[in-house]
Amino acid sequence: MTQKPPDSSKQAPLSLAGWVTLTILAAFLLVSLWYAMQVWTSMAGVQLSGWGWTFLILGVVVTTGLGGGLMALVFYSSRHDMDR
């Protein structure tokens, strides 16, 4: 007699703790978006020079690239079994 392996294509529904966690994270997201909008609208009179915009954009690009590069290294090391 051979036993069939369990069907891994079915996903278990979220438990109560999962739904609570998702609700809390969604609330954090909404509060942070509300706060960002408050700060953005309160800075109506602030002027930013060309150098300011340049370094602001450069900071966003470098930070995003660094985060993406580190995540790529995490996935690469996991795929090649270097996490021991």
URZI-V543282 format. One record per backbone hydrogen bond with DSSP energy under -1.0 kcal/mol. CO is the residue of the C=O (numbers start at 1). NH is the residue of the N-H. If there is no record, write none. Layout:
CO&NH  CO&NH
This chain:
15&19  16&20  17&21  18&22  19&23  20&24  21&25  22&26  23&27  24&28  25&29  26&30  27&31  28&32  29&33  30&34  31&35  32&36  33&37  34&38  35&39  36&40  37&41  38&42  43&46  49&53  50&54  51&55  52&56  53&57  54&58  55&59  56&60  57&61  58&62  59&63  60&64  61&65  62&66  63&67  64&68  65&69  66&70  67&71  68&72  69&73  70&74  71&75  72&76  73&77  74&78  75&79  76&80  77&82  78&81
